[in-house]
Amino acid sequence: MRSYGDGHCDTIVRIYEKGQELFCNDGHIDIQRLTNYKAPLQFFAIWLEPRYYPIAMRQTMKYIEFYYNQIQKNADLIGHINCFDDLEENKKKNKISALLSIEGGEALEGEISAIHTYHRLGVRSMSLTWNHRNQLADGVAEKDSKGGLTKFGRDAVAEMEQLGMIVDVSHLSEPGFWDVYNLAKRPFIASHSNAKTICDVPRNLTDNQMRAIADKGGVIGLNLYPPFLTTEKEVEVEDIFRHIHHILSVVGEDFVALGTDFDGIDCCPKGISDVKDMDYFFTEMENEYGEQVVEKICSKNLLRVLAEVI
Ligand SMILES: [Zn+2]
């Protein structure tokens, strides 16, 4: 059995909207399939469809309530984590560890104290933006504006670091990224982004951005969404390796992790149709990079960030 740590999925929102269950569903991730791994760690993101922005906090609360309801229903198999020790406890009890994250600072509705409230509710990671501009910063879809972090965005980063909430820069504009880098005193992550040199799309990271994440001790989570892996053809495992090769050559083996984006993506690379198939991907990866590097990418690097930040 392999260890497993994934920094991003949209499972909670997907199953809420479809009326399905975390134990077993027809998406990419459920408890049944996560138990194929040793001490799995899964980040569960709360993402808001833009139509919910006018009621961002209310909708986020609904999803958070649903998340805890699902965890409670399956308490013998999965446990929410607030700190690194919780993860160690879950490991001992053979349980899946669930980390609650927020995708997009819209959920704050411009209220700085909401970061504290979400932290009290167990949120341990938050990306500042989704693709668009919000009160914190510009997202990647706003590149023409060249906007970075607002005053509120800067305050939010400081609050998150002080509380022990991981700052996630996936979806953030490049000027915003550099603002975070200049402000950050702790490791920050790009939970689900790939290498721009290999696939030039706005959601991926330049080599300098990856170096900056490594410099602060964070991680880059490999995203499995085919259009972020290659724009040229049907995507295979080899295409993920091209990103891994490149990231390893730029920052080395301590800063690559997984950020599958499962249940947030409508197609996957050939051979990987859900979380269960990641085992096949890991075996292929092991042939390519050896056991030690695979261990780091599959969980160790992400665990290091958790140990340092939350
Ligand atoms: Zn995303």
Boltz pocket constraint, residues with backbone or C-beta under 6 A from the ligand:
constraints:
  - pocket:
      binder: B
      contacts: [[A, 103], [A, 170], [A, 171], [A, 192], [A, 264]]
      max_distance: 6.0
